[in-house]
């Protein structure tokens, strides 16, 4: 019955002159009721939701039913379901859901908030920019659109505003300020490709831990006491940092075109106009740990 009802909704426009609204409504309710069953994966429901949207556009009062609200609630539970390796696919899925949620009104704020959360939609800024492009014409004045745009643009400005590494330099942060980690900072800022540290096991482990975010090649020379830790920058890692900066700048240009009506974008306009902002070679900030010990974070900007 569910498959038949879905097929009927697909072909509904072709038979609209031959059926009653009552029959159409019964078919609509049948599809919605079956979509609320948890055994149907929410990913499979996105296409069905798009078909339902064609019906609700003609009969907007039908979206006020309890079961339709239950169906929409399923789409808000976890946005990771719509994450795809293809940004366009992810954006199209999210656009379908956004449209349905916005029309009904109950869950759109929660959905938009989840999209703004790194936990719900990690490492997929490209998909969110594509989504903004799909939403801007119809929802450019929506506060939920403005919130999503602000989060995405702030994230991209943070990356684009850091000047790209020069030559063999590496950008990033080192939280430890011990002698060996300060040597690591000097190495990362330098044009040198290899660093050697002859030290005891605990010191080598600490340095390896501090170096882990930079994807350096790590090798321990098994001769001499104490052993020697060798850290090596890779051309791929250096290039990836430069590519990330270029991608962020291009994203900022796109986001400027998608700016919500009346939204202040002076900082974004300034960044796009200069391609990158000039920042100090390094800066430090101090945080307070739970033990009360101050921990200085060195930023390799």
PAZAVEX-770498 format. One record per residue: z, x, y of N, C-alpha, C, O in turn; residue in three letters. Coordinates in steps of 0.2 Angstrom, whole numbers, plus 2048, in hexadecimal, padded with zeros to 3 digits. Each point is the difference from the previous one (the first is absolute). Example, Ala and Ser with C-alpha at 12.3 -4.5 7.8 and 13.67 -1.06 7.14 Angstrom:
2
8278427E48007FC8068008048068038057FFala7F97F98068018048068037FC805801803806ser
// end
This chain:
301
8008047FA8007FC8068008048067FD7FF805unk8078077FB8008048067FA8038017FD800806unk7FF8037F57FA8038017FA7FB8037FD801804unk8047F97F97FB7FB8028017FE8077FC7FF804unk80B8017FE8017FE8077FE8058057FE7FE805unk8038087F97FE8068047F88008017FE801806unk7FF7FE7F57F97FF8007FD7FB8047FC800804unk8087FA7FC7FE7FA8048018028077FC7FE805unk8098067FD8028018077FA8058037FE800806unk8008047F57FA8058027FA7FC8027FD801805unk8027FA7F77F97FC8018027FA8057FB7FC801unk80B8038018027FA8047FB7FE8067FE7FB800unk80080A8047FC7FF8067F97FC7FD7FD7FC804unk8018067F67F97FD7FE8017F97FE7FB7FC800unk80B8027FE8017F97FE8047FC8048027FA7FFunk7FF8088078057FD8057FD7F98028047FC802unk7F68027FD7FD7FA8018017FB7FB7FF7FA800unk8038087FA8017FC7FA8077FF7FD8017FD7FBunk8048068088078007FE8047FD8057FF801806unk8077FD7F88057FD8058058068028018047FCunk8027FB80A8058048028068007FB8038057FFunk7FE7F57FE8058007FB7FF8047FA8058047FEunk7F57FC7FF7FF8047FB8008088018038047FDunk7FB7FD8098008078028078038018028057FFunk8027F68048078028018048017F9804804800unk7FA7F87FB8038017FA7FE8067FD8048047FDunk7F67FE8037FE8077FE8038058038028057FDunk7FF7FB80A8038058048078017FE8038057FFunk8017F58008078017FD8008037F98058037FFunk7F67FB7FD8008037F98008088018038037FCunk7F87FF8087FF8078018078048028028057FEunk8007F88088068028038068017FB8048057FFunk7FD7F57FD8068007FB7FF8057FB8058047FEunk7F57FD7FF7FF8067FB8018078038028047FDunk7FC7FC809800807804808802801801806800unk8037F58008078028008038027FA806803800unk7F77FD7FA8028027FA8008088007FB803802unk80B8007FD8018078007FC8047FB7FF806802unk7FE7F77F97FC8047FB7F98028037FD8047FEunk8017F88087FA8028038018068058047FF804unk7F98067FB8028068047FD7FF8077FB7FD801unk80A8058047FE7FE8077FA8038027FD7FD805unk8018097F87F98038027FA7FB7FF7FC800804unk8057FC7F77FB7FC7FE7FF7FA8047FC7FC800unk80A8038048007FA8047FD8008077FF7FB803unk80080B7FF7FD8018067F97FD8017FF7FD805unk7FD8047F67F97FC8008017F98007FD7FC804unk8088017F88017F98008037FE8077FE7FA802unk80680A8018027FE8077FB7FF8058007FC804unk7FB8087FB7FA8008057FC7FA7FF7FE7FD805unk8028007F47FC7FA7FF8057FA8037FD7FB802unk8098067FD8047FA8028008008088007FA803unk7FF80B8007FF8018077FA7FB8038017FD805unk7FA8037F77FA7FC8028027F98007FD7FC804unk8078027F78027F98008057FE8068007FB803unk80580A7FE8057FE8057FE8008078027FD804unk7F88077FD7FD8008067FD7F98028007FE806unk7FE7FE7F57FE7F98018067FB8007FF7FB803unk8068077F98067FC7FF8068048028048017FBunk7FE80080B8058058028077FD7FE805804800unk7FC7F58008067FE7FE8038017F98068007FEunk7F58027FE8028017F98048077FF8038017FBunk7FD80380A8038067FF8087FF8018048057FFunk7FE7F58038077FF8018047FE7F98067FF801unk7F68017FA8047FE7FA8048057FD7FF806802unk8077F87FA8058057FE7FD8057FB801806801unk7FA7F87FB7FD8047FB7FC8058037FF8067FEunk7FD7F98077FC8048048048068037FE805801unk8087F98028058058038028047FB801806801unk8017F87F98028047FA7FA8057FE8028067FFunk7F87F88017FB8047FF7FF8068058008067FEunk8017F88088008058068058057FF800806802unk8067F87FC8068047FF7FE8067FB803805801unk7F97F97FA7FF8057FB7FC8068038018067FEunk7FB7F98077FC8058048048048047FE806802unk8087F88008058048048048047FC804805803unk7FD7FA7F78058047FC7FF807800805804801unk7F57FF7FF7FF8078007F98018017FC7FF7FCunk80380480A7F98028027FD8067FC7FA801801unk80A8027FB7FD8067FC7FB7FD7FB7FC8047FEunk8047F58017FC7FE7FB7F88008037FC8007FCunk80480080A7F98008037FD8078027FB800803unk8098057FB7FE8078027FB8027FB8007FF7FAunk7FB8048097FA8027FC7FE807803802802805unk7FA8027F67FE8068027FA8008067FF804803unk7FF7F67FD7FA7FE8058047FD8068027FA7FFunk7FD8098078047FD8067FD7F98028037FB802unk7F68047FD7FD7FA8018027FA7FC8017FB802unk8008077F78027FB7FC8077FE8018027FA800unk80280A8028077FF8028007FC8068047FB800unk7F88068058007FD8067FE7F97FF8027FB803unk7F88047F97FE7F97FF8057FC7FC8017FA802unk8038087FA8057FD7FC8057FD8058027FB800unk80080A8048067FF8057FD7FB8058047FC803unk7F68047FF7FD7FC8058007F87FE8027FC803unk7FC8037F68017FA7FD8077FD8008017FA802unk80480A7FC8067FE8008037FE8078037FB801unk7FC80A8048027FF8077FD7F98038047FD803unk7F68027FB7FD7FA8038047FA7FD8017FB804unk8008057F68047FA7FD8077FF8028027FB802unk80180B7FF8078008028017FE8078047FC802unk7F78068028007FF8087FF7F88018037FD804unk7F98007F87FE7F98018067FC7FE8017FB803unk8038077F88057FC7FD8078018058037FC801unk7FE80B8008058028058068027FE804803804unk7FE7FB7F68078017FD8018087FF806802802unk7F68017FB8018077FE7FC8068038018057FEunk7FB7F98077FC8058038048068047FE8057FFunk8087F98048048058038038057FA800806801unk8027F77FA8038047FA7FA8057FE8018067FEunk7F97F78017FB8047FD7FE8068057FE8057FEunk8017F98087FE8058058068068007FE806801unk8087F87FF8068058007FF8047FA801806800unk7FD7F77FA7FF8057FA7FA8048008018067FEunk7FA7F88067FA8058018028068047FE805800unk8077F98058028068048058057FD802805803unk8007F97F78058047FC7FD8057FC7FB7FF7FCunk8078088047FD8057FC8017FF7F97FC8027FCunk80A7FA8028017FF7F97FC7FB7FD7FE8017FAunk7FF7FB80A7FC7FA7FD7F98028007FC7FE7FCunk8018068097F98028008008088027FD801805unk8058037F68008078017F98038017FC7FF7FCunk8038068087FA8058007FA7FC8007FB8027FDunk8057F88067FA7FC8017FE7FE8077FE7FA801unk80380B8037FF7FE8077F87FE8017FF7FC804unk7FD8077F97F97FE8007FE7F97FF7FC7FD803unk8088007F87FF7F97FE8037FC8057FD7FB802unk8088078018037FC8067FC8008067FF7FB804unk7FE80A7FD7FB8018067FA7FB7FF7FE7FD804unk7FF8037F57FB7FC7FF8027F88007FC7FC802unk80A8037FC8037F98018007FE8077FE7FB802unk80580A8038007FE8077F97FE8027FF7FC804unk7FC8087FA7F97FF8027FE7F97FE7FC7FD803unk8068007F77FE7FA7FE8047FA8037FE7FB801unk8088078028047FB8037FF7FF8078027FB803unk7FC80A8018008018077FD7FA8048037FE805unk7F78007F87FD7FA8048047FA8008007FC805unk8028027F58047F97FF8078018028037FB802unk80080B7FD808800800802805805806802801unk7F58018048028058048067FE805803805803unk7FE7F57FE8057FE8058077FE7FC8057FE803unk7FB8037F68067FE7FC8058068017FE806800unk8087F88018068058008008047F9802806800unk7FC7F77FB8008047F97FB8058008018057FDunk7F97F98067FB8058008028068057FF8067FEunk8047F88078028068058068047FD800806801unk8047F77FB8058047FC7FD8057FB802806800unk7F97F87FD7FD8047FB7FC8058038008067FEunk7FC7F98087FD8058048048058027FE806800unk8087F88038058058038028057FB800806801unk8027F77F98028057FA7FB8057FE8018067FFunk7F97F78007FB8047FE7FE8068057FF8057FEunk8007F88087FE8058068058058017FF806801unk8087F87FF8058058018008057FA801806801unk7FE7F87F97FF8057FA7FB8058018008067FFunk7FA7F88037FA8048018018048067FD806800unk8067F88068018048068058067FE7FF805803unk8057FA7F98058057FE7FC8067FD802805801unk7FA7F97FA7FC8057FD7FB8048057FF806800unk7FD7F58047FB8038048028048067FD804803unk80A7FA7FF8028048068038077FF801804804unk7FF7FE7F58028077FE7F98048007FC7FE7FCunk8048078087FA8048007FE8037F98058027FDunk7F57FE8017FE8027F98028077FF800804805unk8017FF7F58028077FF7FA8048027FA7FE7FFunk8088088037FB8058027FF8057FB8058037FEunk7F57FE7FF7FF8067FB8047FE7FA7FF7FB7FDunk8068098018038007FA8077FD8018058007FCunk7FD7FD80A8067FD8028017FA7FB7FB7FD7FEunk80C8018018017FA7FD8057FC804805803802unk7FA7F77FE8057FB8048057FD7FB7FE7FF7FBunk8087FF8088057FD7FC807801803801802805unk8047FC7F68078018028048037FB7FE7FF7FAunk8068058088058047FB8077FE803802802805unk8027FB7F68067FE802806805800805800804unk7FA8057F88058057FF7FF8068057FA801802unk80B8028018008058058038077FD802804804unk7FE7FD7F68028067FD7FB8058017FB7FF803unk8078087FC7FC8058027F98007FC7FB801803unk8057FD7F77FA8007FC7FB7FA8027FA801800unk8097F98027FC7FB8027FD8018077FB7FE802unk8098068027FD8028077FA8057FE7FB7FF804unk8068057F77FA8047FF7FA7FC7FD7FA801802unk8087F97FB7FA7FC7FD7FD7FC8067FA800801unk80A7FE8047FD7FE8077FB8048037FB7FF802unk8078087FE7FC8058047FA8017FC7FA801802unk8067FF7F77FA8007FC7FC7FA8017FA801800unk8087F98007FC7FA8017FC8008067FB7FE801unk8098058047FD8008077FB8068017FC800804unk8048057F77FC8068017F97FF7FD7FE7FA7FDunk7FE80B8047F98007FD8008037F97FB8007FCunk80B8028018018037FA7FF7FB7FA8027FA801unk7FB8087FA7FF7FB7FA8058007FB8017FC7FCunk80380A8048058017FA806802803801804805unk8057FA7F88078028028038027F98007FD7FBunk8048098068048037FA8077FF802802802805unk8027FC7F68088008018038037FA8007FC7FAunk8038098068048037FB8077FE801803803804unk7FF7F97F78077FD8018037FD7FA7FC8007FBunk80A7FF8058037FD7FA7FE7F97FF7FC7FD804unk8058007F67FD7FA7FD8027FA8057FB7FC802unk80B8038018027FB8047FC8008067FE7FB803unk80180B8007FC8008067F97FF7FF7FD7FC805unk8008067F67F97FE7FE7FF7F97FF7FB7FD802unk80A8007FB8007F87FF8007FD8067FC7FB801unk8088078048017FC8067F98018047FE7FB803unk7FF80B7FD7FA8018047FA7FC7FD7FC7FD803unk8048037F67FB7FC7FD8017F88017FB7FD801unk80B8018008017F98027FE7FF8077FD7FB801unk8048098047FE7FF8067F98018017FD7FD805unk7FF8077F77F98008007FC7FB7FD7FA7FF801unk80A7FD7FB7FC7FB7FC7FC7FB8047FA7FF7FDunk8087FE8087FC7FC8047F98038037FC7FC801unk80480A7FF7FA8038027FB8027FB7FA803801unk8077FB7F97FB8017FA7FE8078007FA8027FEunk80B8038027FE8078008008027F88047FD7FCunk7F88088028008027FA8068057FF801804804unk8037FB7F68068037FF7FF8047FA7FE7FE7FBunk8058098057FF8047FA806805801802802805unk8027FF7F58058058007FE8067FC7FE7FF7FAunk8028068097FE8077FC8068027FC806801802unk7F87FF7F78058027FB8028077FF8008027FAunk80080280B8028078008058028067FF7FD805unk8058077FA8058028058067FB8007FF7FB7FEunk8068088058067FC801803801807801805802unk8007F58027FE7F97FE7F97FF8007FC804802unk8027F67FB7F97FF7FF7FD7FE8078047FF805unk7F58017FC7FD7FF8067FC7F98007FC7FF7FBunk8057FD80A7FD7FA8007FA801805800802805unk7FA7FB7F97FA8018047FD7F98017FF7FC7FCunk80180380B7FD7F98027F9802804800804804unk7FB7F77FA7FA8018027FD7FA8038007FB7FDunk7FD8058097FD7FB8037F97FF7FD7FD8057FDunk8017F58027F97FF7FD7FB7FD8068027FC804unk7F88067FB7FB7FD8058007F98007FE7FD805unk8028007F58007F87FF8067FD8047FF7FB804unk8078087FC8057FD8038008008088017FC803unk7FC80A7FF7FF8018077FB7FB8038017FD805unk7F98037F77FB7FB8028027F98007FE7FC804unk8068027F78037F98008047FE8067FF7FB802unk80580A8018037FF8067FC7FF8068017FB804unk7F98097FC7FC7FF8057FC7F98007FF7FD805unk7FF8017F57FD7FA7FE8047FA8027FE7FB803unk8098067FB8047FA8028017FF8078007FA803unk7FF80B8018018008087F97FC8028017FC804unk7FA8077FA7F97FD8028007F87FE7FE7FC804unk8048037F68007F97FE8057FB8047FE7FB802unk8088088008047FC8047FD7FF8078017FB803unk7FC80A8007FD7FF8077FB7FB7FF7FF7FC805unk7FC8047F67FB7FB7FF8037F97FF7FE7FB803unk8088057FA8037F97FF8037FE8068007FA802unk80280A8038037FE8067FA7FD8048017FB804unk7F98087FC7FB7FD8047FE7F97FD7FE7FC804unk8028037F67FF7F97FD8057FC8027FF7FA802unk8088087FE8057FB8028007FF8078027FA802unk7FB80A8028007FE8077FB7FB8018017FB805unk7FA8047F77FB7FB8018037F97FD7FE7FB802unk8078067FA8037FA7FD8077FE8038047FC7FEunk7FD8078088067FE8048017F98017FB7FD802unk80B8017FD8027F88017FF7FF808801804804unk7FD7F67FE8007FE8078068018038067FE7FEunk7FA8058088068018048048067FE806801803unk7F98027F78048067FE7FF8068047FA802801unk80B8018008008078047FE8057FB8038017FBunk7F88038077FD8057FB7FF8068047FB8047FEunk8097FE8077FF8058058008077FC7FC804800unk8097FD7FB8018067FC7FA8017FC7FE8057FFunk8007F57FE7FB8017FB7F98028047FC8047FDunk8037F98087FA8018048008088027FB803800unk80B7FF8028018078027FE8057FA7FD805801unk8067F97F97FF8047FB7F98007FE7FD8067FEunk7FF7F58017F97FF7FF7FC8048057FB8037FEunk8077FD8087FC8038058008088007FC803802unk80A7FF7FB8018087FF7FF8027F98008067FFunk7FF7F67FD7FF8017F88078027FD8017FE7FBunk8038068098068027FD8048028067FE803805unk8097FC7FA8048028068038077FF8028027FAunk7FF80180B8038077FF8088008008037FD804unk8008057F68078007FF8028078007FD8057FFunk80A7FC8028038067FF7FF8037F97FF7FD7FCunk80180A8047FF8037FA8057FE7FB7FE8007FAunk8087FF8088057FD7FB8057FD804801801806unk8037FA7F78057FD8038067FF7FB7FE8007FAunk8087FF8088057FF7FB8047F98028007FE806unk8037FF7F58047FA8018068017FC7FF8037FAunk8067FA8078078017FD8027F97FD8007FB804unk8018057F68037FA7FD8078017FD8028067FFunk8027F58008068007FD8007FE7F97FE7FA7FFunk80580A7FC8007FE7F98067FC7FF805800804unk7FC7FD7F68067FC7FE8068048008057FE800unk7FA8097FF806804800802803807805804800unk7F77FA8058028028067FD807802801802806unk7FB8017F67FD8068017F97FF8047FC7FC7FDunk8038078087F98008047FB8037FC8018067FEunk7F97F78027FB8037FC7FA8008057FD7FB802unk80080B7FF7FB8018057F98007FC7FF8037FBunk7FD7F98087F97FF7FD7FB8038047FF7FF806unk7FD8067F77FB8048047FA7FC7FF7FE8007FAunk7FE7FE80B7FA7FD8007FA805801800803805unk7FC7FD7F67FA8058017FA7FC8037FC7FF7FDunk80580080A7FB7FC8037FB8058037FB7FE803unk
// end
